[in-house]
Amino acid sequence: METLQRVRKAVQSLAATAMGLLMAIGLWLGQAMPAGAQTLNTPFPDYTHSPEPELIIGPPGEQFTFTRTGKNTGNKFTLAEAYVPPGSGPLPHFHEDYDEWFYFPEGGITLFLDPDHTYSDLSKIPNKTAPGGDIQLIETKPNSLYYVPRGHIHGFYNSSDKPVHMTFVWAPERITDYFRNTGEEVSVFPSDFKVDASRLEPFTKDAPLYGINQSQYFMQYVNSIKPATAKTLASDDHIAELKDLLSTPLEAPASS
């Protein structure tokens, strides 16, 4: 009974978080958005897939296919192709010592980020030991790429009514064990999306073990929300750096 109550509480918390973010997005989308959220109109750079990808279901139900990880990139980067259900996405968080690229082949995702504040390490907790973040909202378009450097608050939300594909690149490698240990490794994805409420608490609580400060509710790290500025939309996506990383040949795992 006690376990069931904890699961119900976690599910209610997730639902409340999603509703709060949806309301915040709705308020801003009711205002005039800057012309044309940045779109590169370019395919994702070519890279060599691992012949043995790892399939992991995240606690909110996202389906991650890790096609490259540190064990075959020399720890230079990790890459995952994901399928994100409606209403899903991580709350505001930042990475201590690795950068992230997001690629949206279909659009349909609301990306949020704070381009101005940098949190240098995990002792800097927004709205507690450091200033809160001023996040900007971007309605992503098909074939768009965005770069978020380490130390910047960010996250995303599937604001559409259908599952959406995304590609993630984290560099250098540190994050794969976070998904392995807080998600569920599978050999085949289920036909529908699976939310495991029992894994939501460690997803937040254990995040610092993997260089992440992860908020527990949407406004915990946030000071203000506004549409993305023209400066943010024109920012450097570091695509040359991304292409260089993705050109890394497959490395055989070290033998035990």
Secondary structure, DSSP 8 states (H G I E B T S, - for coil): -HHHHHHHHHHHHHHHHHHHHHHHHHHHHTS---SS--------------SS-EEEE-TTS-EEEEEE-HHHHTTS-EEEEEEE-TT----SEEESS-EEEEEESS--EEEEE-SS----STT--BTTTB--EEEEEEE--TTEEEEE-TT--EEEEE-SSS-EEEEEEEESS--HHHHHHHSEEESS--SS----GGGHHHHHHTGGGGTEEE-SSGGGSEEEEEE--HHHHTS---HHHHHHHHT---------
